[in-house]
Protein backbone atom coordinates (compact mmCIF):
# COMPACT_ATOMS: atom_id res chain seq x y z
CA UNK A 1 0.00 0.00 0.00
CA UNK A 2 1.26 3.32 0.05
CA UNK A 3 3.08 4.96 2.30
CA UNK A 4 2.20 6.89 5.05
CA UNK A 5 4.58 5.99 7.64
CA UNK A 6 2.01 5.30 10.50
CA UNK A 7 2.11 4.22 14.13
CA UNK A 8 0.28 2.68 17.22
CA UNK A 9 -2.61 0.36 18.31
CA UNK A 10 -5.31 -0.91 19.52
CA UNK A 11 -7.19 -1.65 16.35
CA UNK A 12 -9.47 0.47 14.18
CA UNK A 13 -10.24 3.83 15.69
CA UNK A 14 -9.83 3.06 19.30
CA UNK A 15 -6.22 3.74 18.38
CA UNK A 16 -6.59 7.44 18.98
CA UNK A 17 -3.75 8.56 21.21
CA UNK A 18 -1.38 5.86 20.09
CA UNK A 19 -1.55 7.00 16.51
CA UNK A 20 -0.42 10.46 17.55
CA UNK A 21 3.06 9.01 17.30
CA UNK A 22 2.75 8.05 13.74
CA UNK A 23 5.61 9.93 12.13
CA UNK A 24 4.17 9.73 8.70
CA UNK A 25 6.13 9.00 5.65
CA UNK A 26 4.02 6.53 4.08
CA UNK A 27 4.69 3.92 6.01
CA UNK A 28 2.41 1.77 4.96
CA UNK A 29 5.39 1.22 3.00
CA UNK A 30 6.37 -2.11 3.92
CA UNK A 31 2.83 -2.78 3.75
CA UNK A 32 1.95 -2.51 0.40
CA UNK A 33 2.66 -0.76 -2.65
CA UNK A 34 4.25 2.54 -2.21
CA UNK A 35 5.87 5.38 -0.45
CA UNK A 36 5.02 9.02 -0.70
CA UNK A 37 7.70 11.41 -1.80
CA UNK A 38 7.61 14.84 -0.33
CA UNK A 39 9.67 17.97 0.20
CA UNK A 40 11.45 18.69 3.44
CA UNK A 41 9.42 20.33 6.17
CA UNK A 42 10.18 23.10 8.61
CA UNK A 43 11.91 22.56 11.91
CA UNK A 44 9.96 23.55 15.05
CA UNK A 45 11.84 26.85 15.24
CA UNK A 46 11.08 27.66 11.61
CA UNK A 47 7.43 26.85 12.13
CA UNK A 48 7.02 29.09 15.16
CA UNK A 49 5.19 31.75 13.21
CA UNK A 50 2.83 29.39 11.41
CA UNK A 51 -0.74 28.59 12.34
CA UNK A 52 -1.11 26.37 15.38
CA UNK A 53 -1.59 22.69 14.51
CA UNK A 54 -4.65 22.49 16.78
CA UNK A 55 -6.18 25.35 14.83
CA UNK A 56 -5.57 23.57 11.55
CA UNK A 57 -7.34 20.47 12.85
CA UNK A 58 -10.33 22.58 13.86
CA UNK A 59 -10.41 24.22 10.41
CA UNK A 60 -10.39 20.88 8.64
CA UNK A 61 -13.07 19.41 10.92
CA UNK A 62 -15.30 22.47 10.48
CA UNK A 63 -14.89 22.38 6.70
CA UNK A 64 -15.91 18.72 6.65
CA UNK A 65 -18.92 19.31 8.93
CA UNK A 66 -20.15 22.26 6.84
CA UNK A 67 -19.85 20.22 3.65
CA UNK A 68 -21.78 17.36 5.24
CA UNK A 69 -24.58 19.72 6.30
CA UNK A 70 -24.74 21.12 2.77
CA UNK A 71 -24.99 17.66 1.24
CA UNK A 72 -21.49 17.83 -0.20
CA UNK A 73 -18.49 15.56 0.25
CA UNK A 74 -16.80 16.04 3.66
CA UNK A 75 -13.69 14.30 2.36
CA UNK A 76 -13.31 16.68 -0.60
CA UNK A 77 -13.84 19.68 1.68
CA UNK A 78 -11.23 18.35 4.10
CA UNK A 79 -8.77 17.82 1.25
CA UNK A 80 -9.16 21.45 0.21
CA UNK A 81 -8.69 22.62 3.80
CA UNK A 82 -5.55 20.50 4.20
CA UNK A 83 -4.18 21.86 0.93
CA UNK A 84 -4.74 25.44 2.14
CA UNK A 85 -3.16 24.69 5.53
CA UNK A 86 0.35 24.47 4.09
CA UNK A 87 0.93 21.16 5.89
CA UNK A 88 2.98 19.26 3.31
CA UNK A 89 2.57 15.98 5.18
CA UNK A 90 -1.12 16.47 5.83
CA UNK A 91 -3.41 14.03 4.03
CA UNK A 92 -7.01 12.83 3.89
CA UNK A 93 -7.90 9.16 3.47
CA UNK A 94 -11.18 7.41 2.82
CA UNK A 95 -12.38 5.09 5.56
CA UNK A 96 -11.40 2.07 3.47
CA UNK A 97 -7.92 3.42 2.73
CA UNK A 98 -7.22 4.16 6.36
CA UNK A 99 -8.43 0.79 7.54
CA UNK A 100 -6.13 -0.80 4.98
CA UNK A 101 -3.25 1.27 6.34
CA UNK A 102 -4.02 0.10 9.87
CA UNK A 103 -4.31 -3.47 8.68
CA UNK A 104 -0.94 -3.22 6.97
CA UNK A 105 0.62 -2.05 10.22
CA UNK A 106 -0.78 -5.18 11.81
CA UNK A 107 1.46 -7.15 9.46
CA UNK A 108 -0.93 -8.27 6.70
CA UNK A 109 -2.61 -6.72 3.68
CA UNK A 110 -4.46 -7.58 0.51
CA UNK A 111 -2.64 -6.45 -2.60
CA UNK A 112 -0.35 -7.40 -5.46
CA UNK A 113 2.99 -7.02 -3.66
CA UNK A 114 4.65 -3.99 -5.16
CA UNK A 115 5.87 -0.69 -3.75
CA UNK A 116 5.78 2.49 -5.82
CA UNK A 117 6.56 6.19 -5.71
CA UNK A 118 5.66 9.21 -7.79
CA UNK A 119 8.56 10.75 -9.66
CA UNK A 120 8.96 14.51 -10.05
CA UNK A 121 7.42 14.32 -13.52
CA UNK A 122 4.33 12.58 -12.11
CA UNK A 123 5.12 9.09 -13.37
CA UNK A 124 4.53 6.19 -10.98
CA UNK A 125 7.64 4.01 -10.65
CA UNK A 126 7.83 0.58 -9.04
CA UNK A 127 10.50 0.72 -6.32
CA UNK A 128 10.32 -2.82 -4.97
CA UNK A 129 8.51 -6.10 -5.62
CA UNK A 130 7.79 -8.66 -2.94
CA UNK A 131 9.23 -12.11 -3.72
CA UNK A 132 6.53 -14.66 -4.52
CA UNK A 133 3.80 -12.02 -4.81
CA UNK A 134 1.41 -11.73 -7.77
CA UNK A 135 3.50 -8.82 -9.09
CA UNK A 136 6.72 -10.85 -8.87
CA UNK A 137 5.19 -13.93 -10.50
CA UNK A 138 3.98 -11.73 -13.37
CA UNK A 139 7.52 -10.47 -13.96
CA UNK A 140 7.15 -6.88 -12.72
CA UNK A 141 10.50 -5.42 -11.70
CA UNK A 142 11.84 -2.44 -9.81
CA UNK A 143 12.09 0.50 -12.21
CA UNK A 144 9.00 -0.44 -14.23
CA UNK A 145 6.43 2.34 -14.66
CA UNK A 146 2.77 1.87 -13.78
CA UNK A 147 0.80 3.74 -16.45
CA UNK A 148 -2.77 2.58 -15.85
CA UNK A 149 -4.93 0.53 -13.47
CA UNK A 150 -8.18 -0.99 -14.73
CA UNK A 151 -8.00 1.37 -17.69
CA UNK A 152 -7.45 4.54 -15.64
CA UNK A 153 -4.31 6.54 -16.36
CA UNK A 154 -2.34 7.09 -13.15
CA UNK A 155 0.38 9.55 -14.18
CA UNK A 156 0.22 12.54 -11.83
CA UNK A 157 -2.09 10.86 -9.34
CA UNK A 158 -1.15 10.71 -5.64
CA UNK A 159 0.51 7.45 -4.66
CA UNK A 160 -2.24 6.85 -2.12
CA UNK A 161 -4.80 6.85 -4.93
CA UNK A 162 -2.70 4.52 -7.08
CA UNK A 163 -2.34 2.14 -4.15
CA UNK A 164 -6.04 2.29 -3.47
CA UNK A 165 -6.77 1.30 -7.07
CA UNK A 166 -4.30 -1.59 -6.95
CA UNK A 167 -5.84 -2.88 -3.75
CA UNK A 168 -9.42 -2.32 -4.84
CA UNK A 169 -10.38 -0.25 -1.81
CA UNK A 170 -13.43 1.26 -3.50
CA UNK A 171 -15.04 -2.18 -3.85
CA UNK A 172 -13.51 -3.79 -0.74
CA UNK A 173 -11.80 -6.24 -3.08
CA UNK A 174 -10.82 -9.56 -1.54
CA UNK A 175 -7.93 -11.87 -2.30
CA UNK A 176 -8.47 -13.49 -5.71
CA UNK A 177 -10.07 -10.48 -7.36
CA UNK A 178 -8.49 -9.25 -10.59
CA UNK A 179 -6.86 -5.94 -11.42
CA UNK A 180 -5.55 -4.95 -14.85
CA UNK A 181 -2.28 -3.02 -14.80
CA UNK A 182 -0.66 -1.15 -17.68
CA UNK A 183 3.14 -1.09 -17.44
CA UNK A 184 6.13 0.35 -19.27
CA UNK A 185 9.79 -0.68 -19.29
CA UNK A 186 12.02 1.35 -21.57
CA UNK A 187 10.32 1.32 -24.99
CA UNK A 188 8.17 -1.70 -24.15
CA UNK A 189 4.60 -1.22 -22.92
CA UNK A 190 2.20 -3.99 -21.98
CA UNK A 191 -0.94 -4.83 -19.99
CA UNK A 192 -1.40 -7.72 -17.62
CA UNK A 193 -4.01 -8.99 -15.21
CA UNK A 194 -2.99 -9.65 -11.61
CA UNK A 195 -5.02 -11.39 -8.93
CA UNK A 196 -4.79 -9.84 -5.52
CA UNK A 197 -3.51 -12.01 -2.67
CA UNK A 198 -3.36 -11.94 1.10
CA UNK A 199 0.24 -11.04 1.92
CA UNK A 200 2.28 -10.60 5.06
CA UNK A 201 4.66 -7.69 5.35
CA UNK A 202 7.66 -9.77 6.53
CA UNK A 203 9.13 -6.54 7.82
CA UNK A 204 12.12 -8.17 9.55
CA UNK A 205 14.46 -10.63 7.83
CA UNK A 206 17.64 -12.13 9.25
CA UNK A 207 20.64 -13.74 7.57
CA UNK A 208 24.12 -14.71 8.66
CA UNK A 209 27.17 -13.85 6.56
CA UNK A 210 30.12 -16.20 6.08
CA UNK A 211 32.18 -14.44 8.75
CA UNK A 212 29.47 -14.87 11.37
CA UNK A 213 28.06 -11.36 11.09
CA UNK A 214 24.28 -11.24 11.50
CA UNK A 215 22.39 -8.91 9.14
CA UNK A 216 18.98 -7.80 10.46
CA UNK A 217 16.98 -5.98 7.80
CA UNK A 218 13.92 -3.99 8.87
CA UNK A 219 11.76 -3.04 5.87
CA UNK A 220 9.22 -1.17 8.00
CA UNK A 221 8.04 -1.00 11.60
CA UNK A 222 4.85 -3.05 11.63
CA UNK A 223 3.30 -4.76 14.62
CA UNK A 224 5.74 -7.22 16.16
CA UNK A 225 8.82 -6.02 14.28
CA UNK A 226 10.52 -4.70 17.42
CA UNK A 227 10.13 -8.05 19.17
CA UNK A 228 11.46 -9.77 16.05
CA UNK A 229 14.60 -7.63 16.20
CA UNK A 230 15.14 -8.45 19.87
CA UNK A 231 14.75 -12.16 19.15
CA UNK A 232 17.19 -11.95 16.23
CA UNK A 233 19.78 -10.32 18.48
CA UNK A 234 19.23 -12.95 21.15
CA UNK A 235 19.77 -15.75 18.61
CA UNK A 236 22.85 -14.20 16.98
CA UNK A 237 26.16 -16.00 17.65
CA UNK A 238 27.72 -14.87 20.90
CA UNK A 239 29.88 -11.74 20.59
CA UNK A 240 29.42 -11.61 16.82
CA UNK A 241 28.71 -8.30 15.12
CA UNK A 242 25.31 -7.15 13.89
CA UNK A 243 24.47 -5.04 10.85
CA UNK A 244 21.10 -3.32 11.25
CA UNK A 245 19.98 -2.64 7.68
CA UNK A 246 17.51 0.26 7.58
CA UNK A 247 17.92 1.18 3.93
CA UNK A 248 14.60 1.95 2.27
CA UNK A 249 12.73 1.76 5.59
CA UNK A 250 10.11 4.48 5.34
CA UNK A 251 9.00 4.19 8.95
CA UNK A 252 6.07 2.69 10.78
CA UNK A 253 4.92 2.25 14.35
CA UNK A 254 7.07 4.34 16.65
CA UNK A 255 6.47 1.94 19.52
CA UNK A 256 8.07 -0.81 17.45
CA UNK A 257 11.08 1.37 16.64
CA UNK A 258 11.54 2.01 20.37
CA UNK A 259 11.32 -1.74 21.06
CA UNK A 260 13.96 -2.33 18.39
CA UNK A 261 16.18 0.27 20.06
CA UNK A 262 15.70 -1.60 23.34
CA UNK A 263 17.45 -4.61 21.79
CA UNK A 264 20.71 -2.64 21.89
CA UNK A 265 20.29 -0.23 24.81
CA UNK A 266 20.03 -0.60 28.55
CA UNK A 267 17.12 1.77 28.99
CA UNK A 268 17.49 5.51 28.56
CA UNK A 269 16.27 8.12 26.12
CA UNK A 270 15.41 7.20 22.53
CA UNK A 271 13.81 10.47 21.39
CA UNK A 272 11.84 13.50 22.48
CA UNK A 273 8.88 14.93 20.60
CA UNK A 274 6.22 17.57 20.95
CA UNK A 275 2.48 17.46 20.32
CA UNK A 276 0.93 20.91 20.04
CA UNK A 277 3.83 22.23 22.13
CA UNK A 278 3.59 19.58 24.86
CA UNK A 279 7.04 17.99 25.26
CA UNK A 280 7.22 14.21 25.66
CA UNK A 281 9.88 11.50 25.65
CA UNK A 282 10.35 7.93 24.49
CA UNK A 283 12.56 5.57 26.53
CA UNK A 284 14.09 2.18 25.79
CA UNK A 285 13.45 -0.83 27.96
CA UNK A 286 16.38 -2.02 30.12
CA UNK A 287 18.63 -5.06 29.62
CA UNK A 288 19.42 -4.72 25.92
CA UNK A 289 22.64 -6.08 24.44
CA UNK A 290 25.03 -3.17 24.90
CA UNK A 291 28.29 -5.00 24.16
CA UNK A 292 27.78 -6.57 20.74
CA UNK A 293 29.47 -4.62 17.88
CA UNK A 294 26.76 -2.83 15.88
CA UNK A 295 26.62 -0.97 12.58
CA UNK A 296 23.44 0.68 11.27
CA UNK A 297 23.20 0.98 7.48
CA UNK A 298 21.05 3.81 6.07
CA UNK A 299 20.30 5.67 2.84
CA UNK A 300 18.05 8.38 1.42
CA UNK A 301 15.06 6.05 1.76
CA UNK A 302 15.53 5.73 5.54
CA UNK A 303 12.68 7.79 6.97
CA UNK A 304 10.64 8.70 9.99
CA UNK A 305 10.64 6.01 12.71
CA UNK A 306 13.73 4.47 11.09
CA UNK A 307 15.51 7.82 11.48
CA UNK A 308 14.36 7.95 15.09
CA UNK A 309 16.05 4.59 15.73
CA UNK A 310 19.20 5.55 13.83
CA UNK A 311 19.52 8.84 15.68
CA UNK A 312 19.14 7.15 19.05
CA UNK A 313 21.82 4.54 18.35
CA UNK A 314 24.17 7.18 16.95
CA UNK A 315 23.69 9.75 19.71
CA UNK A 316 24.00 7.15 22.44
CA UNK A 317 27.29 5.94 20.97
CA UNK A 318 25.83 2.48 20.48
CA UNK A 319 26.26 2.09 16.71
CA UNK A 320 28.41 3.35 13.88
CA UNK A 321 26.15 4.61 11.09
CA UNK A 322 27.24 3.80 7.53
CA UNK A 323 25.65 4.84 4.23
CA UNK A 324 24.21 8.10 2.90
CA UNK A 325 22.22 10.91 4.52
CA UNK A 326 18.72 9.83 5.51
CA UNK A 327 15.52 11.37 4.14
CA UNK A 328 14.70 13.89 6.89
CA UNK A 329 11.15 13.02 7.95
CA UNK A 330 10.77 13.89 11.61
CA UNK A 331 7.22 15.16 12.03
CA UNK A 332 4.34 13.72 14.02
CA UNK A 333 0.86 13.31 12.55
CA UNK A 334 -2.46 13.16 14.41
CA UNK A 335 -5.43 11.36 12.82
CA UNK A 336 -8.94 12.80 13.11
CA UNK A 337 -12.13 11.01 12.07
CA UNK A 338 -14.42 13.08 9.80
CA UNK A 339 -18.25 12.90 9.66
CA UNK A 340 -18.31 10.51 6.68
CA UNK A 341 -15.78 8.11 8.22
CA UNK A 342 -12.78 9.42 6.29
CA UNK A 343 -9.65 10.40 8.21
CA UNK A 344 -7.57 13.58 8.11
CA UNK A 345 -3.99 13.53 9.34
CA UNK A 346 -2.21 16.78 10.12
CA UNK A 347 1.22 17.51 11.53
CA UNK A 348 1.14 18.31 15.25
CA UNK A 349 4.83 18.31 16.18
CA UNK A 350 8.37 17.12 15.58
CA UNK A 351 10.80 14.77 17.23
CA UNK A 352 14.46 15.13 18.18
CA UNK A 353 17.26 12.68 18.83
CA UNK A 354 18.62 12.18 22.39
CA UNK A 355 21.21 14.93 21.87
CA UNK A 356 18.48 17.34 20.73
CA UNK A 357 19.12 17.17 16.98
CA UNK A 358 16.21 17.96 14.68
CA UNK A 359 15.74 15.35 11.95
CA UNK A 360 12.94 16.95 9.95
CA UNK A 361 14.25 18.54 6.78
CA UNK A 362 17.83 17.61 7.67
CA UNK A 363 18.10 13.86 7.99
CA UNK A 364 20.90 12.05 9.77
CA UNK A 365 24.46 12.20 8.49
CA UNK A 366 26.27 8.84 8.66
CA UNK A 367 29.53 8.48 10.57
CA UNK A 368 30.96 6.91 7.42
CA UNK A 369 29.66 7.93 3.98
CA UNK A 370 29.24 5.04 1.53
CA UNK A 371 26.91 4.68 -1.44
CA UNK A 372 28.42 1.52 -2.93
CA UNK A 373 29.35 -1.83 -1.40
CA UNK A 374 27.72 -0.60 1.77
CA UNK A 375 27.43 -3.97 3.47
CA UNK A 376 31.10 -4.66 2.77
CA UNK A 377 32.00 -1.33 4.36
CA UNK A 378 29.80 -2.20 7.33
CA UNK A 379 31.59 -5.52 7.77
CA UNK A 380 34.94 -3.75 7.73
CA UNK A 381 33.77 -1.36 10.41
CA UNK A 382 32.46 -4.26 12.49
CA UNK A 383 35.82 -6.03 12.31
CA UNK A 384 37.45 -2.91 13.76
CA UNK A 385 34.85 -2.63 16.50
CA UNK A 386 35.39 -6.26 17.39
CA UNK A 387 39.16 -5.78 17.62
CA UNK A 388 38.71 -2.85 19.96
LINJO-V715433 format. One record per backbone hydrogen bond with DSSP energy under -0.5 kcal/mol. CO is the residue of the C=O (numbers start at 1). NH is the residue of the N-H. If there is no record, write none. Layout:
BEGIN
co: [CO	CO]
nh: [NH	NH]
END
This chain:
BEGIN
co: [1	1	2	3	3	4	4	11	12	13	15	15	16	17	18	19	21	22	22	26	26	26	27	27	27	28	29	33	35	43	45	46	47	52	53	54	55	56	57	58	59	60	61	62	63	64	65	66	67	68	72	73	74	75	76	77	78	79	80	81	82	82	83	86	87	91	93	94	95	96	97	98	99	100	101	102	103	103	104	105	107	109	109	111	112	113	115	115	116	117	117	119	122	123	123	124	125	126	128	130	133	134	135	136	141	144	145	145	146	147	147	148	149	151	152	154	158	159	160	161	162	163	164	164	168	168	169	174	177	179	179	180	181	182	182	183	184	185	188	190	192	192	194	194	196	197	197	199	203	205	207	209	213	213	214	214	215	215	216	216	217	217	219	220	221	222	224	225	226	227	228	229	230	231	232	237	241	242	242	243	243	244	244	245	246	248	249	251	253	253	254	255	256	257	258	259	260	261	261	263	265	265	268	270	271	272	273	275	277	278	280	282	282	285	288	293	294	295	296	297	298	299	301	302	303	304	304	305	306	307	308	309	310	311	312	313	313	314	319	320	320	321	321	322	323	328	328	330	332	332	333	334	336	338	342	343	344	345	346	348	349	350	351	352	353	357	359	359	364	368	373	374	375	376	377	378	379	380	381	382	383	384]
nh: [33	34	4	5	36	6	28	14	15	16	18	19	19	20	21	22	23	24	333	4	5	29	29	30	31	32	32	116	37	47	48	49	50	56	57	58	59	60	61	62	63	64	65	66	67	68	69	70	72	71	74	77	78	79	80	81	82	83	84	85	86	87	86	88	90	345	343	98	99	100	101	102	103	104	105	106	106	108	107	223	201	111	199	197	135	130	127	128	35	119	125	122	156	119	125	146	117	143	115	133	137	138	140	139	144	126	147	184	124	154	155	182	152	153	149	157	162	163	164	165	166	167	168	169	171	173	172	177	196	181	194	150	192	147	148	190	145	188	185	183	181	194	179	196	176	111	199	109	219	217	215	212	209	215	216	243	207	217	218	245	205	219	250	222	253	225	228	229	230	231	232	233	234	235	236	240	214	244	295	216	245	246	297	218	249	250	303	221	256	257	258	259	260	261	262	263	263	264	265	289	267	288	284	354	282	352	280	278	279	275	273	270	271	267	290	242	320	244	322	246	324	302	303	327	306	307	308	309	310	311	312	313	314	315	316	318	319	317	321	296	322	367	368	298	370	330	361	351	348	349	22	346	344	341	338	93	336	91	334	276	332	274	359	272	356	353	362	363	326	323	377	378	379	380	381	382	383	384	385	386	387	388]
END
